[in-house]
Amino acid sequence: MNEQLQDMDVFLRTMHILENRINELIRSSDLSEQQKQFILNHILVIPGKDAPLEWKQK
């Protein structure tokens, strides 16, 4: 049970990191505010098979 909670914690932290990074990238793009908002309102973040970003940054 504890291992499942740790897995869920890693998953949720990874999702948070991905969502923040995507938001930063969209906000810093040359798109119009309307285009940025459309993307942010409709994007669905799905983690891939790659290692969590926090592991790569270490």
Summary of the structure (lengths in Angstrom):
residues: 58
radius of gyration: 14.1
end to end distance: 27.8
largest distance: 46.4
contacts: 108
relative contact order: 0.17
helix: 69%
strand: 0%
